[in-house]
């Protein structure tokens, strides 16, 4: 399904019935990754699950101009999807850059957000990640996927092959504008759950963020940034518990 937002076409997938759960993938990822890793299958029995292709990703439009990816304007794309689907307030779950946008959605549209789940992300570490994002953007501008993956810590060859099926100039433009908006995550009052792989480089910061927010925090054993996203078996029960559902689902 598609919706027009800011003159761009934004693609999304939807499945199931019930309260709406909005899934926002990270950089280089798409709605299809939530489906391929069976998140949608596991969640659709309890929720109306909407997985979005952010601008520049998946089947959404892929402009090459950085100004197309400014924050919080990219959050308007999420609101356009929710409006198109006719949903009321939603649970929102983002991973990595998608978690940043989940917090921005809760900040700018608090009446649209019931709860926030943020994976592979630390609000206080996000600004420090700006430099890393710019390095990756520079590598992609020159077609140096090897350098980009090294900086991002993506070592699995299968994952690399999947992620290379992206428009590198669109991704580079998106990266140049990522984490630009400085915001105080503590202004977000929706119940929040943070999780990260126990080998994530900012895991201690994420745990401290959760404590400061009065939020629940969990680690995914034996996993880093990419591995934690791939660990649906471990993560889905945590999130269902956060949302007040049977964690055995």
C-alpha positions as semicolon CSV with decimal commas, in nm:
position;residue;x (nm);y (nm);z (nm)
1;X;0,000;0,000;0,000
2;X;0,113;0,355;-0,067
3;X;0,037;0,706;0,048
4;X;0,153;1,047;-0,076
5;X;0,347;1,253;0,179
6;X;0,535;1,576;0,109
7;X;0,519;1,493;-0,261
8;X;0,677;1,149;-0,210
9;X;0,525;0,804;-0,229
10;X;0,559;0,613;0,099
11;X;0,504;0,238;0,089
12;X;0,388;0,027;0,380
13;X;0,265;-0,324;0,459
14;X;-0,024;-0,408;0,690
15;X;-0,151;-0,730;0,844
16;X;-0,383;-0,844;1,122
17;X;-0,657;-0,684;1,326
18;X;-0,666;-0,519;1,666
19;X;-0,483;-0,223;1,819
20;X;-0,239;-0,070;1,571
21;X;0,133;-0,139;1,608
22;X;0,356;0,074;1,383
23;X;0,695;-0,076;1,293
24;X;0,975;0,156;1,178
25;X;1,296;-0,007;1,048
26;X;1,646;0,129;1,079
27;X;1,880;0,262;0,814
28;X;1,934;0,026;0,518
29;X;1,633;-0,181;0,630
30;X;1,277;-0,194;0,498
31;X;0,931;-0,317;0,588
32;X;1,019;-0,645;0,418
33;X;1,283;-0,722;0,683
34;X;1,016;-0,720;0,957
35;X;0,819;-0,964;0,743
36;X;1,112;-1,185;0,643
37;X;1,220;-1,223;1,005
38;X;0,860;-1,321;1,092
39;X;0,780;-1,026;1,317
40;X;0,460;-0,965;1,121
41;X;0,350;-1,328;1,150
42;X;0,403;-1,326;1,526
43;X;0,233;-0,993;1,590
44;X;-0,061;-0,997;1,348
45;X;-0,270;-1,226;1,570
46;X;-0,291;-0,948;1,831
47;X;-0,242;-0,625;1,634
48;X;-0,311;-0,438;1,317
49;X;0,058;-0,431;1,225
50;X;0,182;-0,155;0,992
51;X;0,543;-0,180;0,871
52;X;0,669;0,129;0,689
53;X;0,933;0,171;0,422
54;X;1,089;0,502;0,531
55;X;1,166;0,750;0,255
56;X;1,470;0,625;0,064
57;X;1,409;0,260;0,158
58;X;1,225;-0,041;0,024
59;X;0,948;0,049;-0,221
60;X;0,916;0,413;-0,111
61;X;1,050;0,698;-0,323
62;X;1,426;0,743;-0,312
63;X;1,526;1,107;-0,359
64;X;1,899;1,179;-0,356
65;X;1,876;1,526;-0,197
66;X;1,954;1,540;0,177
67;X;1,694;1,812;0,233
68;X;1,424;1,552;0,159
69;X;1,516;1,368;0,480
70;X;1,508;1,646;0,738
71;X;1,375;1,583;1,087
72;X;1,102;1,609;1,197
73;X;0,962;1,627;0,841
74;X;1,030;1,255;0,786
75;X;0,798;1,191;1,082
76;X;0,520;1,351;0,877
77;X;0,552;1,050;0,645
78;X;0,460;0,822;0,936
79;X;0,159;1,035;1,022
80;X;0,049;1,023;0,657
81;X;0,058;0,642;0,673
82;X;-0,147;0,640;0,994
83;X;-0,399;0,881;0,842
84;X;-0,423;0,672;0,525
85;X;-0,486;0,359;0,729
86;X;-0,750;0,534;0,939
87;X;-0,592;0,447;1,273
88;X;-0,632;0,616;1,607
89;X;-0,351;0,627;1,866
90;X;-0,091;0,355;1,803
91;X;0,181;0,156;1,969
92;X;0,507;0,239;1,791
93;X;0,816;0,018;1,769
94;X;1,132;0,138;1,599
95;X;1,476;-0,011;1,560
96;X;1,799;0,194;1,546
97;X;1,724;0,507;1,336
98;X;1,363;0,388;1,338
99;X;1,364;0,410;1,720
100;X;1,482;0,771;1,690
101;X;1,185;0,843;1,466
102;X;0,953;0,662;1,709
103;X;1,064;0,905;1,982
104;X;1,020;1,200;1,744
105;X;0,669;1,079;1,658
106;X;0,586;1,063;2,030
107;X;0,737;1,409;2,082
108;X;0,564;1,590;1,796
109;X;0,238;1,392;1,791
110;X;0,185;1,276;2,150
111;X;-0,186;1,221;2,091
112;X;-0,103;0,961;1,823
113;X;0,125;0,742;2,039
114;X;0,017;0,499;2,313
115;X;0,354;0,336;2,385
116;X;0,710;0,342;2,250
117;X;0,939;0,043;2,198
118;X;1,296;0,138;2,103
119;X;1,544;-0,129;1,999
120;X;1,913;-0,090;1,922
121;X;1,908;0,273;2,027
122;X;2,014;0,510;2,303
123;X;1,865;0,862;2,305
124;X;2,178;1,009;2,463
125;X;2,412;0,825;2,224
126;X;2,223;0,930;1,913
127;X;2,391;1,269;1,879
128;X;2,734;1,109;1,914
129;X;2,637;0,878;1,627
130;X;2,614;1,174;1,389
131;X;2,983;1,149;1,307
132;X;2,956;0,779;1,235
133;X;2,656;0,835;1,009
134;X;2,847;1,095;0,809
135;X;3,139;0,853;0,761
136;X;2,901;0,587;0,630
137;X;2,730;0,843;0,404
138;X;3,067;0,941;0,259
139;X;3,152;0,578;0,192
140;X;2,821;0,519;0,015
141;X;2,861;0,830;-0,198
142;X;3,176;0,669;-0,340
143;X;3,025;0,321;-0,363
144;X;3,247;0,182;-0,087
145;X;3,009;-0,069;0,069
146;X;3,297;-0,246;0,244
147;X;3,388;0,069;0,435
148;X;3,022;0,138;0,517
149;X;2,969;-0,212;0,656
150;X;3,290;-0,199;0,857
151;X;3,181;0,125;1,026
152;X;2,831;-0,012;1,090
153;X;2,969;-0,339;1,222
154;X;2,784;-0,557;0,970
155;X;2,998;-0,869;0,928
156;X;2,755;-1,138;0,812
157;X;2,789;-1,189;0,437
158;X;2,423;-1,280;0,391
159;X;2,311;-0,963;0,566
160;X;2,557;-0,758;0,363
161;X;2,414;-0,897;0,041
162;X;2,060;-0,804;0,147
163;X;2,157;-0,453;0,255
164;X;2,342;-0,385;-0,068
165;X;2,006;-0,400;-0,247
166;X;1,957;-0,033;-0,161
167;X;1,992;0,291;-0,355
168;X;2,324;0,398;-0,206
169;X;2,281;0,767;-0,291
170;X;1,936;0,779;-0,129
171;X;2,069;0,604;0,182
172;X;2,367;0,841;0,196
173;X;2,132;1,142;0,178
174;X;1,916;0,997;0,457
175;X;2,222;0,934;0,673
176;X;2,344;1,290;0,630
177;X;2,025;1,414;0,798
178;X;1,990;1,140;1,061
179;X;1,981;1,238;1,430
180;X;1,985;1,605;1,333
181;X;1,703;1,707;1,561
182;X;1,821;1,748;1,916
183;X;1,545;1,654;2,154
184;X;1,496;1,562;2,515
185;X;1,364;1,207;2,522
186;X;1,246;1,273;2,875
187;X;0,974;1,495;2,728
188;X;0,816;1,179;2,585
189;X;0,557;1,061;2,834
190;X;0,430;0,747;2,659
191;X;0,522;0,423;2,842
192;X;0,857;0,319;2,697
193;X;1,057;-0,001;2,663
194;X;1,421;-0,002;2,547
195;X;1,626;-0,304;2,452
196;X;1,965;-0,368;2,294
197;X;2,202;-0,653;2,223
198;X;2,427;-0,715;2,520
199;X;2,728;-0,662;2,290
200;X;2,595;-0,329;2,160
201;X;2,860;-0,059;2,199
202;X;2,616;0,180;2,372
203;X;2,434;-0,079;2,585
204;X;2,531;0,091;2,912
205;X;2,405;0,427;2,784
206;X;2,077;0,269;2,674
207;X;2,034;0,113;3,018
208;X;2,102;0,449;3,183
209;X;1,852;0,617;2,949
210;X;1,587;0,363;3,045
211;X;1,654;0,418;3,415
212;X;1,626;0,796;3,375
213;X;1,300;0,753;3,183
214;X;1,160;0,512;3,438
215;X;1,136;0,266;3,150
216;X;1,195;-0,106;3,130
217;X;1,523;-0,218;2,975
218;X;1,633;-0,560;2,852
219;X;1,934;-0,699;2,670
220;X;1,939;-0,963;2,397
221;X;2,196;-1,220;2,505
222;X;2,500;-1,274;2,286
223;X;2,396;-1,023;2,020
224;X;2,523;-0,697;1,878
225;X;2,335;-0,438;1,676
226;X;2,234;-0,648;1,375
227;X;2,193;-0,969;1,572
228;X;1,947;-0,814;1,815
229;X;1,719;-0,720;1,526
230;X;1,743;-1,073;1,388
231;X;1,646;-1,220;1,726
232;X;1,268;-1,213;1,691
233;X;1,230;-1,525;1,909
234;X;1,388;-1,341;2,202
235;X;1,253;-0,993;2,139
236;X;0,885;-1,044;2,056
237;X;0,795;-1,189;2,399
238;X;0,964;-0,891;2,567
239;X;0,762;-0,646;2,360
240;X;0,434;-0,831;2,411
241;X;0,494;-0,816;2,783
242;X;0,556;-0,442;2,756
243;X;0,226;-0,408;2,571
244;X;0,044;-0,613;2,832
245;X;-0,011;-0,926;2,627
246;X;0,070;-1,291;2,687
247;X;0,447;-1,322;2,634
248;X;0,404;-1,682;2,515
249;X;0,223;-1,562;2,201
